[in-house]
Amino acid sequence: MEIGDLNFSYGNIALLALAVFLLAGVYSFVKQGLKIAALIVLVLAALAATGGFLWA
């Protein structure tokens, strides 16, 4: 699938979906008051999103 200059493959979409899933985990951890765990999961989500966009 192409959007502008970006060519999305299943790998890109899987990494971006993983990032969205991890962001939901960040929200859940923050809601429970687990701020350190939320920060760790936020870093993992950022890495997944970055990987998804750089792979495009």
Phi, psi and omega in degrees: 000131181245133175232107184064234179270355183272136178245103184274131175246180178297326178296316178299313183295322178295318179293320179292323176294322176298320179297318179295319178298318179292326176295325175295324176294322177300313179301317181297315180295319179296320180297326179276353179088014180264080188289323180293316178297320179297320179295318179297315180292327177296319177297317178297322178295319178296320178296318179295317180294317179298316177299319179297320180281325180288332180286341183293000000 
